[in-house]
Amino acid sequence: MFKLIFLYSLLLCSVFAQDLTIPLNLSELIDKNSVNTRAVFPPPMDYYDHQIWILDTVNSKIKSLSDDKLNIDLSSFQKRFPVDDFKIVSYSKIFLMSKQKLSLASYDSLSKKLTIISKKSEKNDMFFEMSSLKKAADKIYVSDLVSGFIRIFSKHGFFLGSIKFSSEDFLPFSPVEVITLFSEGDVSSLGWASISGGKKVFYSEAKSDNDEFVTLSLVGMDQDKNTYVQKIYGSTHGLAKLAVQKISPKGDLISEKKVAMTLFEYQEFQRFFFVTPKAQVFQIKHNEKSDSLYLKSLDLILK
């Protein structure tokens, strides 16, 4: 039994040691002469069942990057519930967020049933402007910028409580805690907030004398609760520099890896990295020749 587990672990490592092509061709997803139809660069992603999944909003599908090329079709309800983000708890419980409908729903890909969990109405003012959908420990977290709350739901869709913090960028840290993003002057910081109302600075990155700006964005968290952060810094009149940082559960900088990015990526992307629970770090890249996206393994474990 141990040998089988060991061999399976080696297989997973070999799969994630290579670059992965995202099944999205940019030239097919965007009419460069029109702004009516365009994809999100890069698309929303999730990790489930040892696979990385991406959302193809134009073709209304959730696609896996595995060799099996599994697809979850969302086209049957695309018009009445346009999906902007997703999180997979199980194949029978996929959480979907619709910013346009100000609604959170669960979808059973086996029975093809869509269930609205929470929506904007006269009796429910939970969501005014939905901005982020996250998952951790089978719980779902949704932020609302207008109300200034991060809402917490169980894997069954039951509302569990709220964390008072207005942030589009956040990561669940525990069932009742989140790591959030905020800035004060020349300092970009990560904050910690709890459902009990407690708040504190988690990590801060001060602007150096050589740089005119520094901005941080949250990337993800591994199974050991290390937080991964993308850092963009440099001068306002030149191409910025890019790095990924690893922050310990105590809020200490463990390591930083500088990587290159193209002008297209700098202008179009909001996120540049994806992290698996096993701490495998991927950089999201654009292939100019094929006008497509792919995940480039950074081939490092940030210790």
C-alpha positions, 0 to 999 in steps of 0.5 A: 500500500505504501509503495502505491502511495509513493508511486502515485506521489511521484506521478503527481510530481512528474505531472506538475513538473512540466508546463501545462497548456491552458485550453484557451486560445486568445484569438478565438476568445476575443475580437480585437476590434470589439470590447463586447466579447473578451476573456478574463486574463488569466481565467479563474482557477481552482484545484480539486481531485489532483487537477487544476481547473479553469473557467472558460466564460466564453464557451460556458465550461469549466475545464481541467488541465489533466490528460483526460481533458474533463469538462463541466458544461455550464451552458444550460443556464448560462443566460439566466446565471452567467458565471464569473467564478467557481470553486469545486468542493465535489463533483456534486457540489460546485459553487458558482458566483455571478457578479451580474446576478449578485448571486451565489449558487451550487451546481451538481454536475452529476444531476445537472441541478443548479440551486441558488443559495443567496441572491440580492432581493428586498429581503436579502441585502447580503450582496451588493457587489460580489468581488471574490469567491474562495474556499478552504476546509469545505467552506466557501467565502464571498466578499462584498465591497459595498457592505464591507463583509466577507460572508462564510457558507458551509459546504451545504450552502448554509450561511455561517457568519461574516467577517467585517473587512472590505477587501476584494483580495483575501484568502481564508486562513482558518474557518473564522479568519482571513488574510486580506490586502490593504495599503497605507501610503508607500507601504503595501500590507497584508492584514489579518481579520477574524469573525470575532472582529479582531484585526491586525497587520499580518505582513508589510512590504515597504517601498525601497529607495530604488523603486517608485512603487510596490504593490502586493496581490494575494495568490494562494495558500498551501496546506501548511498555511503559507501565504503566496503573494505576487509583488509588482514593483519598479518605476512608473515610466518603465516595465515593472518587475515581478516576483512571488513571495512566500509568507509564513503563517506567522507573517514572516517573509520566507523567500522571494523569487523574481521572474520575467513578464512580457509587456502583454502580460503586464498590461492585460493580467491581474494575476500571474501565479497559481499555487497548489496545496502541495506548494507547487508554484506556477507562473501564468504565461502568454505564448505570443506565437500561438496567442494562448495561455499556459502555466509555467512551472517555476520548478522550485519549492520556496522554503 
